[in-house]
Amino acid sequence: MSLFKARDWWSTIIGEKEEFDQGCLCVADVDNSGSGQDKVIVGSYKGYLRIFNPHPVKPGDEVQPEDLLLEVQLREPVLQVEVGKFVSGTEGLHLAVLHCRKLCVYAVSGTQGNVEHGNQYQIKLMYEHNLQRTACNMTYGPFGGVKGRDLICIQSMDGMLMLFEQESYAFGRFLPGFLLPGPLAYSSRTDSFITVSSCQQVESYKYQVLAFATDADERQDTEQQKLSSGKRLAVDWVLNIGEQALDICVVSFNQGVSSVFVLGERNFFCLKDNGQIRFMKKLDYSPSCFIPYCSVQEGTINTLIANHSKMLNVYQDVTLKWATQLPCIPVSVKVANFQDLKGVIVTLSDDGHLQCSYLGTDPSLFQAPKVDSREINYEEMNAEMKELQKIIREATKTQDVLPESEKQRDVTVTAEVSPNLDEESQAIDSEVKAGAVPSVTVKVTIQSRVTAQKPSLAVCVQAPLAVTCDQFVFGDLEPDSSETVVLSVFLRENCCPSELEGTCMVSYNIPTGIPRVAQCNFSLPLKLICFPTQPSKAANHKLTIDTNKPPISFVTIFPDFVDPSEGDQANVLGFEFLTGSKTTLLASKTSQRYRIQSDQLEDLWLVTKELIHRLQVHFKKQNCKDFACTFSGSIPLQEYFELIDRHFELRLNAERFQELLSERAVQFRAIERRLLTRFKDKTPAPLQHLDTLLEGTFREVIALADAAEENQASMFQAFAKLKSATHLVITLISLWQKLSTDQVAILEATFLPLAEDTQELGWEETVDAAISYLLRTCLSKSSKEQALTLSSQLSMPKDTSRLKKNITLFCDRLAKGGRLSLGTDSVTQQAAVMPGGCATIPESDLEERTIIPGSTAMFSSNGQITKQKSKP
């Protein structure tokens, strides 16, 4: 920021909600007063033309009405205003106004007033030209070296230069290789037009070349009609500047030298007449406009460059001489001479802030007012310090960014799940093979305490579950208003989900423009994916959950699955999933145990989770605070490893399918190229069974694509089963080791890092890296293990032996007293006492050969898997 601000000499706000641009400002003695005093001419995109004659005003005073000489509405947007000798027969200055489809030349004159209202000004239309093409900008000058008059050149939006010799149209020429119009200027010394093309090149065209080139009207002729006269339009010189240009200005402050100034997006160029660079300046800001003017030092040129940081920089060649702050971002800047003051800087912003200012050295520095000195009361300061420290402690107790209290939130979202399934299922495009796929209704309510702008609701459930509609867009919510939507959730794909939960997320903007997000979670009923059936006695997988309370009848905790007519004696319950698999739940009559059994390991998860959750809710209603569930059986690592191997095998198949598809695609394209060469040959040659080979390759590509798609569907189902089994293992480990909530969170982050599985980043390498990190930090047995470095790049492993070994070692470390934490100072914790009062097993060098409690796999030191019977 500059220390000095531009000193305001005169300023005003033009119009209301009008727009202005680079060509809308011009300063000149447009009324030919002869006093040498410039007037400020401003045109707007709303079609208003205004002429000002600024007079100095005192600070705080308003602009006098007589400063506005003329205001007229021209009905069409004003693109550019220029002042020059545009009327034949006179050398007086006239005003040229460029519209989109019209060029008008006016004479501005004033009449001496006889009363106190002052002089009266009016404009008179001298002539106008209706344009056949939409105009972009214009330039003027003594084209061809004429004396005493100015000609006008207009550049159209499609690249045509239209030249007018005052009242008559001369000719039009198209610029070669044109794409978009750029700035346009005329150099009188070389009699050439200079512009910047879309190729980011400064190009110069001689007027004589334009005059003798092929006429633009003849450009539409066909190639067969050879023109007897006229030449192709050729460029005089070209300079590549490597960026788009904002403006071009040609100045000549002495007879010997003229310079071409080009303002780019990041650089400022000064060129010679022949296109050679005289100097350039790299700008460290984004410029908006510029104007060169005469320097007091001979051989140099001063330039004013304004930028989008509201700064105006003064350069002498490439040296920064002064920097001043402006009240707005100018789109056009000029230098004018007014009453007794020469070199006034005139700036115009895009919203109509017109200012005449000069550079001064009076800095505007803020000086703090003096305060009355008083004696320090240390007791009051100590009391205030304690109060502030108390507030700081209260504020830093919670780590949440947003307040937890729902009452303090601007927008709250709640989801209410219907207790009953829909009478008429809303399932759409379900792939489940069951006869009827049920659905459940979820009612989502959004309540707003303030104005919520552009709120949108997203409802997410984990595949294979789906919703009937997952995106909702609302209008702005008024304060104390609400919106309610109803949707249904159902099972779409033919596999069991790993979670029966969903998320509602509302994104909106508060009135200050800050984006905010509110969300809530909801749980879905178990009967959405299964229904009661006859229990089965035999099963491949069995789990036993111990409790410290007598068993509860299933009529009490599973009323939606048990027939009330069975009474309180219902201690066996069967679940059949929509996919066809069955799970049986049994409650012991003599002990405080529950058994879950099924033919598939992954099917045990949802029933186990639902059992634990319903038992906790039941005893919480009974005000029983010491209820606990434990697990003392064997953790089914071997069955878990089989699911891991199945998922990894499908990933390897997907990789092989991708390689085969790539090979067949290359072969298919090679055969196509050979066939195309044969077909293009003028002398037909036998195909040599290329068509048969092409058809066979095509069939192979289709077959491989179908196989890859089928493998992708199988991999999705395998990953869903793996996630369910992983949830089950996490739950069993937490019950086995009685882990806290934070430790369970670490366990879930370790084993369930991905919501979706991809070839680039798969579950196996991610979990292996996470477990390796825990084994190196909080579960390490020595400082030597902590010093080991892990690979920072995740890649798909060759097999799963390392992962299975790390999982086994992870469980072994937990069994020997390891504690999960995110700190690295956990080496000494191995001597801690295990839950239940059992002393830990001492670490030994044969740890890798130790059997994991509850597992059926043992890993030797060389990584080979061996079988051993587990103890009953």
VENSULRA-V622585 format. One line per field, one symbol per residue. psi: psi as a letter, one per 40 degrees, with the letter a starting at -180 (. if undefined). A space follows every 50 residues. Layout:
# VENSULRA-V622585
psi->???
This chain:
# VENSULRA-V622585
psi->hidiihhhdhiihhahfiiiadeehihigdefdeeehiihhhiieeehhi higiiiiiheiihidedhdihiheeiihdihihagehieieihihhhhid fihhhihhiihhieaeeaihiiihhdiihhheihidiiiiighefiheih ihhhhidefhhhhhgbeihciiihhifidiiaihihhddefihhihieef hhihhidddddeihiddedeiiddhhhdiiihhiidihhheeiiidihhh igeiddhiihhhhadeihihiideeihdiihhhfihidiihiihiehhei hihhhiieefihihihbehhdihihieihieihihihahfhifhhhihie eehhhhiihifgighhhhiiihhiihhddddddddddddddddddediei diidhddeidhihihhhheiihdhhehhfheheidhhiiihhhhhhhhda hhhfiihhhhihieiiidhehhhiihhiifiiihihiihihdigiiieif iihhhhhihideehiihiiiiiiiidedeiiiihihdiidhhihhiieii iiieddefdeehhdeeaeehehhhhhideeiihhhihiddifihhhiidh ddeddddddddddddddddddefheehiiiheahhgdddddddddddddd dddddddddddddddddddddddddddddehdhhiieffddddddddddd ddddddddddddddddddddddddddddddddddddefiidddddddddd egehdihiddhiddddddddddddddcdeieiddddeiiihehhihidae dddddddddddddddfeihhieiefedeedeihiieehiihiiiefdeei hhheieihhideeihiiihii.
